Amino acid sequence: MENAQADPNILLELVRQKMPFGKYKDTLLCDLPVHYLEWFYKEGFPPGKLGMQLATLFEIKTNGLNYLLEPLKRQAKRRQ
């Protein structure tokens, strides 16, 4: 079995990357509403990296861990 390692950049990507399609196209991933993530959870996350990012965001938001993203969101806004 392969030893999976966590990507330390994933949280940064969640506050910098925009949704590439759908109703919330061009919305930062971290700003997607929970009901949209719940829909993906029920219907299936897209394949690849985006699916992994959305699944991670689903876990963060549904487990009350939004505070993990707040300092990164502030940092990303300062860089704009």
Biopython code that builds the backbone (N, CA, C, O; Angstrom):
import numpy as np
from Bio.PDB.StructureBuilder import StructureBuilder

atoms = [
    (1, "MET", "N", (0.847, -1.189, 0.000)),
    (1, "MET", "CA", (0.000, 0.000, 0.000)),
    (1, "MET", "C", (0.883, 1.240, 0.000)),
    (1, "MET", "O", (1.860, 1.323, 0.745)),
    (2, "GLU", "N", (0.530, 2.193, -0.837)),
    (2, "GLU", "CA", (1.296, 3.424, -0.954)),
    (2, "GLU", "C", (1.042, 4.329, 0.245)),
    (2, "GLU", "O", (-0.089, 4.450, 0.715)),
    (3, "ASN", "N", (2.101, 4.959, 0.731)),
    (3, "ASN", "CA", (2.001, 5.870, 1.865)),
    (3, "ASN", "C", (1.634, 7.260, 1.354)),
    (3, "ASN", "O", (2.478, 7.966, 0.802)),
    (4, "ALA", "N", (0.383, 7.651, 1.538)),
    (4, "ALA", "CA", (-0.081, 8.955, 1.075)),
    (4, "ALA", "C", (0.385, 10.041, 2.033)),
    (4, "ALA", "O", (0.324, 9.882, 3.252)),
    (5, "GLN", "N", (0.852, 11.144, 1.463)),
    (5, "GLN", "CA", (1.269, 12.274, 2.278)),
    (5, "GLN", "C", (0.360, 13.453, 1.984)),
    (5, "GLN", "O", (-0.049, 13.671, 0.844)),
    (6, "ALA", "N", (0.054, 14.203, 3.019)),
    (6, "ALA", "CA", (-0.800, 15.379, 2.869)),
    (6, "ALA", "C", (-0.040, 16.475, 2.123)),
    (6, "ALA", "O", (1.155, 16.677, 2.340)),
    (7, "ASP", "N", (-0.738, 17.163, 1.259)),
    (7, "ASP", "CA", (-0.165, 18.280, 0.519)),
    (7, "ASP", "C", (-0.344, 19.540, 1.363)),
    (7, "ASP", "O", (-1.475, 19.964, 1.599)),
    (8, "PRO", "N", (0.746, 20.140, 1.818)),
    (8, "PRO", "CA", (0.621, 21.323, 2.686)),
    (8, "PRO", "C", (0.040, 22.534, 1.970)),
    (8, "PRO", "O", (-0.364, 23.500, 2.618)),
    (9, "ASN", "N", (-0.006, 22.494, 0.646)),
    (9, "ASN", "CA", (-0.530, 23.637, -0.109)),
    (9, "ASN", "C", (-2.030, 23.579, -0.330)),
    (9, "ASN", "O", (-2.608, 24.528, -0.859)),
    (10, "ILE", "N", (-2.670, 22.490, 0.062)),
    (10, "ILE", "CA", (-4.092, 22.348, -0.254)),
    (10, "ILE", "C", (-4.944, 23.452, 0.371)),
    (10, "ILE", "O", (-5.864, 23.945, -0.281)),
    (11, "LEU", "N", (-4.669, 23.849, 1.595)),
    (11, "LEU", "CA", (-5.463, 24.908, 2.218)),
    (11, "LEU", "C", (-5.257, 26.236, 1.500)),
    (11, "LEU", "O", (-6.201, 27.010, 1.336)),
    (12, "LEU", "N", (-4.034, 26.498, 1.074)),
    (12, "LEU", "CA", (-3.776, 27.725, 0.307)),
    (12, "LEU", "C", (-4.546, 27.710, -1.002)),
    (12, "LEU", "O", (-5.095, 28.732, -1.417)),
    (13, "GLU", "N", (-4.589, 26.557, -1.652)),
    (13, "GLU", "CA", (-5.315, 26.449, -2.910)),
    (13, "GLU", "C", (-6.814, 26.695, -2.705)),
    (13, "GLU", "O", (-7.470, 27.263, -3.578)),
    (14, "LEU", "N", (-7.352, 26.278, -1.573)),
    (14, "LEU", "CA", (-8.779, 26.462, -1.302)),
    (14, "LEU", "C", (-9.157, 27.933, -1.194)),
    (14, "LEU", "O", (-10.300, 28.297, -1.475)),
    (15, "VAL", "N", (-8.226, 28.777, -0.796)),
    (15, "VAL", "CA", (-8.527, 30.209, -0.666)),
    (15, "VAL", "C", (-8.099, 31.007, -1.895)),
    (15, "VAL", "O", (-8.392, 32.199, -1.987)),
    (16, "ARG", "N", (-7.412, 30.368, -2.835)),
    (16, "ARG", "CA", (-6.933, 31.074, -4.030)),
    (16, "ARG", "C", (-7.619, 30.638, -5.317)),
    (16, "ARG", "O", (-7.754, 31.434, -6.245)),
    (17, "GLN", "N", (-8.049, 29.398, -5.382)),
    (17, "GLN", "CA", (-8.605, 28.849, -6.618)),
    (17, "GLN", "C", (-10.097, 29.094, -6.716)),
    (17, "GLN", "O", (-10.818, 29.057, -5.719)),
    (18, "LYS", "N", (-10.550, 29.345, -7.939)),
    (18, "LYS", "CA", (-11.970, 29.585, -8.187)),
    (18, "LYS", "C", (-12.614, 28.343, -8.798)),
    (18, "LYS", "O", (-11.964, 27.554, -9.483)),
    (19, "MET", "N", (-13.893, 28.197, -8.533)),
    (19, "MET", "CA", (-14.672, 27.099, -9.108)),
    (19, "MET", "C", (-14.692, 27.284, -10.625)),
    (19, "MET", "O", (-15.061, 28.354, -11.111)),
    (20, "PRO", "N", (-14.299, 26.250, -11.382)),
    (20, "PRO", "CA", (-14.168, 26.417, -12.836)),
    (20, "PRO", "C", (-15.457, 26.254, -13.638)),
    (20, "PRO", "O", (-15.467, 26.537, -14.836)),
    (21, "PHE", "N", (-16.536, 25.810, -13.012)),
    (21, "PHE", "CA", (-17.767, 25.564, -13.768)),
    (21, "PHE", "C", (-18.974, 25.621, -12.852)),
    (21, "PHE", "O", (-18.852, 25.719, -11.631)),
    (22, "GLY", "N", (-20.152, 25.555, -13.477)),
    (22, "GLY", "CA", (-21.393, 25.421, -12.729)),
    (22, "GLY", "C", (-21.962, 26.713, -12.197)),
    (22, "GLY", "O", (-21.526, 27.809, -12.550)),
    (23, "LYS", "N", (-22.943, 26.552, -11.341)),
    (23, "LYS", "CA", (-23.682, 27.677, -10.764)),
    (23, "LYS", "C", (-22.767, 28.677, -10.065)),
    (23, "LYS", "O", (-23.025, 29.881, -10.089)),
    (24, "TYR", "N", (-21.711, 28.187, -9.450)),
    (24, "TYR", "CA", (-20.807, 29.047, -8.683)),
    (24, "TYR", "C", (-19.471, 29.263, -9.384)),
    (24, "TYR", "O", (-18.446, 29.472, -8.735)),
    (25, "LYS", "N", (-19.491, 29.211, -10.724)),
    (25, "LYS", "CA", (-18.274, 29.456, -11.498)),
    (25, "LYS", "C", (-17.665, 30.798, -11.079)),
    (25, "LYS", "O", (-18.375, 31.785, -10.885)),
    (26, "ASP", "N", (-16.346, 30.809, -10.944)),
    (26, "ASP", "CA", (-15.560, 31.993, -10.572)),
    (26, "ASP", "C", (-15.691, 32.390, -9.104)),
    (26, "ASP", "O", (-15.210, 33.454, -8.714)),
    (27, "THR", "N", (-16.331, 31.558, -8.283)),
    (27, "THR", "CA", (-16.376, 31.774, -6.840)),
    (27, "THR", "C", (-15.176, 31.058, -6.227)),
    (27, "THR", "O", (-14.872, 29.923, -6.594)),
    (28, "LEU", "N", (-14.496, 31.721, -5.295)),
    (28, "LEU", "CA", (-13.390, 31.049, -4.608)),
    (28, "LEU", "C", (-13.918, 29.774, -3.953)),
    (28, "LEU", "O", (-15.012, 29.763, -3.390)),
    (29, "LEU", "N", (-13.141, 28.712, -4.032)),
    (29, "LEU", "CA", (-13.585, 27.439, -3.460)),
    (29, "LEU", "C", (-13.983, 27.597, -2.001)),
    (29, "LEU", "O", (-14.996, 27.044, -1.574)),
    (30, "CYS", "N", (-13.199, 28.346, -1.230)),
    (30, "CYS", "CA", (-13.486, 28.517, 0.193)),
    (30, "CYS", "C", (-14.804, 29.247, 0.447)),
    (30, "CYS", "O", (-15.347, 29.182, 1.550)),
    (31, "ASP", "N", (-15.321, 29.942, -0.572)),
    (31, "ASP", "CA", (-16.574, 30.690, -0.424)),
    (31, "ASP", "C", (-17.791, 29.932, -0.942)),
    (31, "ASP", "O", (-18.899, 30.469, -0.931)),
    (32, "LEU", "N", (-17.607, 28.707, -1.393)),
    (32, "LEU", "CA", (-18.739, 27.905, -1.857)),
    (32, "LEU", "C", (-19.658, 27.597, -0.678)),
    (32, "LEU", "O", (-19.177, 27.294, 0.414)),
    (33, "PRO", "N", (-20.966, 27.671, -0.882)),
    (33, "PRO", "CA", (-21.886, 27.376, 0.223)),
    (33, "PRO", "C", (-21.912, 25.883, 0.549)),
    (33, "PRO", "O", (-21.673, 25.032, -0.308)),
    (34, "VAL", "N", (-22.205, 25.602, 1.789)),
    (34, "VAL", "CA", (-22.228, 24.218, 2.268)),
    (34, "VAL", "C", (-23.233, 23.378, 1.472)),
    (34, "VAL", "O", (-22.952, 22.223, 1.154)),
    (35, "HIS", "N", (-24.394, 23.944, 1.149)),
    (35, "HIS", "CA", (-25.396, 23.141, 0.430)),
    (35, "HIS", "C", (-24.875, 22.665, -0.920)),
    (35, "HIS", "O", (-25.247, 21.586, -1.380)),
    (36, "TYR", "N", (-24.019, 23.460, -1.560)),
    (36, "TYR", "CA", (-23.420, 23.058, -2.842)),
    (36, "TYR", "C", (-22.447, 21.899, -2.625)),
    (36, "TYR", "O", (-22.426, 20.952, -3.412)),
    (37, "LEU", "N", (-21.651, 21.968, -1.572)),
    (37, "LEU", "CA", (-20.714, 20.889, -1.244)),
    (37, "LEU", "C", (-21.464, 19.623, -0.840)),
    (37, "LEU", "O", (-21.037, 18.512, -1.153)),
    (38, "GLU", "N", (-22.584, 19.801, -0.141)),
    (38, "GLU", "CA", (-23.414, 18.642, 0.231)),
    (38, "GLU", "C", (-23.977, 17.956, -1.009)),
    (38, "GLU", "O", (-24.074, 16.730, -1.059)),
    (39, "TRP", "N", (-24.346, 18.751, -2.007)),
    (39, "TRP", "CA", (-24.845, 18.182, -3.249)),
    (39, "TRP", "C", (-23.764, 17.325, -3.901)),
    (39, "TRP", "O", (-24.039, 16.206, -4.334)),
    (40, "PHE", "N", (-22.544, 17.837, -3.974)),
    (40, "PHE", "CA", (-21.435, 17.051, -4.528)),
    (40, "PHE", "C", (-21.198, 15.788, -3.713)),
    (40, "PHE", "O", (-20.926, 14.724, -4.269)),
    (41, "TYR", "N", (-21.303, 15.909, -2.393)),
    (41, "TYR", "CA", (-21.105, 14.746, -1.530)),
    (41, "TYR", "C", (-22.111, 13.641, -1.875)),
    (41, "TYR", "O", (-21.764, 12.461, -1.921)),
    (42, "LYS", "N", (-23.343, 14.040, -2.112)),
    (42, "LYS", "CA", (-24.396, 13.062, -2.444)),
    (42, "LYS", "C", (-24.265, 12.528, -3.868)),
    (42, "LYS", "O", (-24.448, 11.333, -4.100)),
    (43, "GLU", "N", (-23.948, 13.404, -4.823)),
    (43, "GLU", "CA", (-23.914, 13.039, -6.240)),
    (43, "GLU", "C", (-22.554, 12.516, -6.697)),
    (43, "GLU", "O", (-22.450, 11.833, -7.716)),
    (44, "GLY", "N", (-21.525, 12.843, -5.938)),
    (44, "GLY", "CA", (-20.160, 12.440, -6.301)),
    (44, "GLY", "C", (-19.322, 13.649, -6.667)),
    (44, "GLY", "O", (-19.721, 14.479, -7.484)),
    (45, "PHE", "N", (-18.169, 13.733, -6.058)),
    (45, "PHE", "CA", (-17.244, 14.822, -6.364)),
    (45, "PHE", "C", (-16.635, 14.578, -7.740)),
    (45, "PHE", "O", (-16.497, 13.429, -8.162)),
    (46, "PRO", "N", (-16.270, 15.647, -8.442)),
    (46, "PRO", "CA", (-15.639, 15.452, -9.750)),
    (46, "PRO", "C", (-14.300, 14.714, -9.591)),
    (46, "PRO", "O", (-13.703, 14.727, -8.515)),
    (47, "PRO", "N", (-13.845, 14.082, -10.653)),
    (47, "PRO", "CA", (-12.571, 13.368, -10.558)),
    (47, "PRO", "C", (-11.390, 14.331, -10.446)),
    (47, "PRO", "O", (-11.503, 15.516, -10.759)),
    (48, "GLY", "N", (-10.287, 13.809, -10.006)),
    (48, "GLY", "CA", (-9.041, 14.565, -9.996)),
    (48, "GLY", "C", (-8.884, 15.501, -8.813)),
    (48, "GLY", "O", (-9.516, 15.353, -7.767)),
    (49, "LYS", "N", (-8.014, 16.466, -9.029)),
    (49, "LYS", "CA", (-7.629, 17.394, -7.968)),
    (49, "LYS", "C", (-8.804, 18.224, -7.468)),
    (49, "LYS", "O", (-8.950, 18.428, -6.262)),
    (50, "LEU", "N", (-9.645, 18.705, -8.388)),
    (50, "LEU", "CA", (-10.782, 19.516, -7.969)),
    (50, "LEU", "C", (-11.695, 18.726, -7.039)),
    (50, "LEU", "O", (-12.171, 19.262, -6.038)),
    (51, "GLY", "N", (-11.941, 17.477, -7.354)),
    (51, "GLY", "CA", (-12.773, 16.635, -6.493)),
    (51, "GLY", "C", (-12.175, 16.482, -5.111)),
    (51, "GLY", "O", (-12.890, 16.532, -4.109)),
    (52, "MET", "N", (-10.869, 16.296, -5.052)),
    (52, "MET", "CA", (-10.189, 16.185, -3.760)),
    (52, "MET", "C", (-10.300, 17.491, -2.988)),
    (52, "MET", "O", (-10.506, 17.480, -1.774)),
    (53, "GLN", "N", (-10.165, 18.610, -3.679)),
    (53, "GLN", "CA", (-10.271, 19.914, -3.021)),
    (53, "GLN", "C", (-11.685, 20.135, -2.483)),
    (53, "GLN", "O", (-11.856, 20.596, -1.354)),
    (54, "LEU", "N", (-12.689, 19.810, -3.282)),
    (54, "LEU", "CA", (-14.070, 19.989, -2.840)),
    (54, "LEU", "C", (-14.406, 19.052, -1.682)),
    (54, "LEU", "O", (-15.123, 19.441, -0.761)),
    (55, "ALA", "N", (-13.898, 17.831, -1.719)),
    (55, "ALA", "CA", (-14.127, 16.890, -0.621)),
    (55, "ALA", "C", (-13.460, 17.392, 0.658)),
    (55, "ALA", "O", (-14.026, 17.268, 1.744)),
    (56, "THR", "N", (-12.280, 17.948, 0.534)),
    (56, "THR", "CA", (-11.581, 18.507, 1.694)),
    (56, "THR", "C", (-12.364, 19.686, 2.262)),
    (56, "THR", "O", (-12.537, 19.806, 3.475)),
    (57, "LEU", "N", (-12.830, 20.545, 1.376)),
    (57, "LEU", "CA", (-13.615, 21.702, 1.812)),
    (57, "LEU", "C", (-14.918, 21.262, 2.475)),
    (57, "LEU", "O", (-15.347, 21.864, 3.459)),
    (58, "PHE", "N", (-15.540, 20.229, 1.947)),
    (58, "PHE", "CA", (-16.755, 19.673, 2.551)),
    (58, "PHE", "C", (-16.466, 19.252, 3.994)),
    (58, "PHE", "O", (-17.234, 19.575, 4.900)),
    (59, "GLU", "N", (-15.367, 18.534, 4.207)),
    (59, "GLU", "CA", (-15.000, 18.089, 5.561)),
    (59, "GLU", "C", (-14.730, 19.275, 6.478)),
    (59, "GLU", "O", (-15.154, 19.281, 7.634)),
    (60, "ILE", "N", (-14.028, 20.271, 5.967)),
    (60, "ILE", "CA", (-13.723, 21.461, 6.768)),
    (60, "ILE", "C", (-15.010, 22.157, 7.196)),
    (60, "ILE", "O", (-15.201, 22.452, 8.376)),
    (61, "LYS", "N", (-15.887, 22.415, 6.239)),
    (61, "LYS", "CA", (-17.095, 23.191, 6.534)),
    (61, "LYS", "C", (-18.104, 22.412, 7.374)),
    (61, "LYS", "O", (-18.752, 22.995, 8.244)),
    (62, "THR", "N", (-18.249, 21.128, 7.137)),
    (62, "THR", "CA", (-19.253, 20.367, 7.886)),
    (62, "THR", "C", (-18.772, 19.964, 9.269)),
    (62, "THR", "O", (-19.566, 19.504, 10.090)),
    (63, "ASN", "N", (-17.488, 20.129, 9.539)),
    (63, "ASN", "CA", (-16.958, 19.810, 10.864)),
    (63, "ASN", "C", (-16.559, 21.049, 11.656)),
    (63, "ASN", "O", (-15.856, 20.952, 12.662)),
    (64, "GLY", "N", (-17.013, 22.216, 11.196)),
    (64, "GLY", "CA", (-16.768, 23.450, 11.942)),
    (64, "GLY", "C", (-15.318, 23.881, 11.982)),
    (64, "GLY", "O", (-14.873, 24.475, 12.964)),
    (65, "LEU", "N", (-14.572, 23.589, 10.924)),
    (65, "LEU", "CA", (-13.148, 23.914, 10.898)),
    (65, "LEU", "C", (-12.824, 25.115, 10.015)),
    (65, "LEU", "O", (-11.679, 25.293, 9.598)),
    (66, "ASN", "N", (-13.833, 25.939, 9.729)),
    (66, "ASN", "CA", (-13.629, 27.112, 8.874)),
    (66, "ASN", "C", (-12.517, 28.016, 9.388)),
    (66, "ASN", "O", (-11.849, 28.695, 8.608)),
    (67, "TYR", "N", (-12.323, 28.023, 10.685)),
    (67, "TYR", "CA", (-11.301, 28.885, 11.278)),
    (67, "TYR", "C", (-9.908, 28.580, 10.724)),
    (67, "TYR", "O", (-9.024, 29.436, 10.772)),
    (68, "LEU", "N", (-9.708, 27.384, 10.205)),
    (68, "LEU", "CA", (-8.413, 27.033, 9.617)),
    (68, "LEU", "C", (-8.125, 27.854, 8.360)),
    (68, "LEU", "O", (-6.967, 28.107, 8.027)),
    (69, "LEU", "N", (-9.173, 28.261, 7.676)),
    (69, "LEU", "CA", (-9.009, 28.996, 6.425)),
    (69, "LEU", "C", (-8.938, 30.503, 6.610)),
    (69, "LEU", "O", (-8.431, 31.205, 5.735)),
    (70, "GLU", "N", (-9.434, 31.010, 7.724)),
    (70, "GLU", "CA", (-9.529, 32.464, 7.914)),
    (70, "GLU", "C", (-8.186, 33.189, 7.782)),
    (70, "GLU", "O", (-8.118, 34.171, 7.044)),
    (71, "PRO", "N", (-7.118, 32.760, 8.456)),
    (71, "PRO", "CA", (-5.847, 33.489, 8.292)),
    (71, "PRO", "C", (-5.320, 33.412, 6.858)),
    (71, "PRO", "O", (-4.681, 34.350, 6.380)),
    (72, "LEU", "N", (-5.582, 32.313, 6.181)),
    (72, "LEU", "CA", (-5.124, 32.159, 4.803)),
    (72, "LEU", "C", (-5.926, 33.064, 3.862)),
    (72, "LEU", "O", (-5.382, 33.600, 2.897)),
    (73, "LYS", "N", (-7.218, 33.228, 4.149)),
    (73, "LYS", "CA", (-8.043, 34.133, 3.352)),
    (73, "LYS", "C", (-7.547, 35.570, 3.505)),
    (73, "LYS", "O", (-7.449, 36.307, 2.525)),
    (74, "ARG", "N", (-7.238, 35.958, 4.734)),
    (74, "ARG", "CA", (-6.720, 37.317, 4.967)),
    (74, "ARG", "C", (-5.394, 37.513, 4.238)),
    (74, "ARG", "O", (-5.161, 38.557, 3.628)),
    (75, "GLN", "N", (-4.536, 36.514, 4.304)),
    (75, "GLN", "CA", (-3.237, 36.581, 3.643)),
    (75, "GLN", "C", (-3.415, 36.696, 2.118)),
    (75, "GLN", "O", (-2.728, 37.484, 1.468)),
    (76, "ALA", "N", (-4.326, 35.916, 1.564)),
    (76, "ALA", "CA", (-4.566, 35.953, 0.121)),
    (76, "ALA", "C", (-5.111, 37.315, -0.306)),
    (76, "ALA", "O", (-4.749, 37.812, -1.372)),
    (77, "LYS", "N", (-5.974, 37.928, 0.508)),
    (77, "LYS", "CA", (-6.522, 39.249, 0.164)),
    (77, "LYS", "C", (-5.429, 40.317, 0.178)),
    (77, "LYS", "O", (-5.446, 41.231, -0.646)),
    (78, "ARG", "N", (-4.488, 40.208, 1.100)),
    (78, "ARG", "CA", (-3.385, 41.168, 1.156)),
    (78, "ARG", "C", (-2.507, 41.090, -0.083)),
    (78, "ARG", "O", (-1.918, 42.093, -0.486)),
    (79, "ARG", "N", (-2.411, 39.913, -0.691)),
    (79, "ARG", "CA", (-1.561, 39.722, -1.866)),
    (79, "ARG", "C", (-2.209, 40.201, -3.143)),
    (79, "ARG", "O", (-1.538, 40.307, -4.170)),
    (80, "GLN", "N", (-3.491, 40.493, -3.108)),
    (80, "GLN", "CA", (-4.190, 40.926, -4.332)),
    (80, "GLN", "C", (-3.831, 42.343, -4.691)),
    (80, "GLN", "O", (-4.324, 42.870, -5.688)),
]
sb = StructureBuilder()
sb.init_structure("model")
sb.init_model(0)
sb.init_chain("A")
sb.init_seg("    ")
for serial, (resi, resn, name, xyz) in enumerate(atoms, 1):
    if name == "N":
        sb.init_residue(resn, " ", resi, " ")
    sb.init_atom(name, np.array(xyz, "f"), 0.0, 1.0, " ", f" {name:<3s}", serial, name[0])
structure = sb.get_structure()
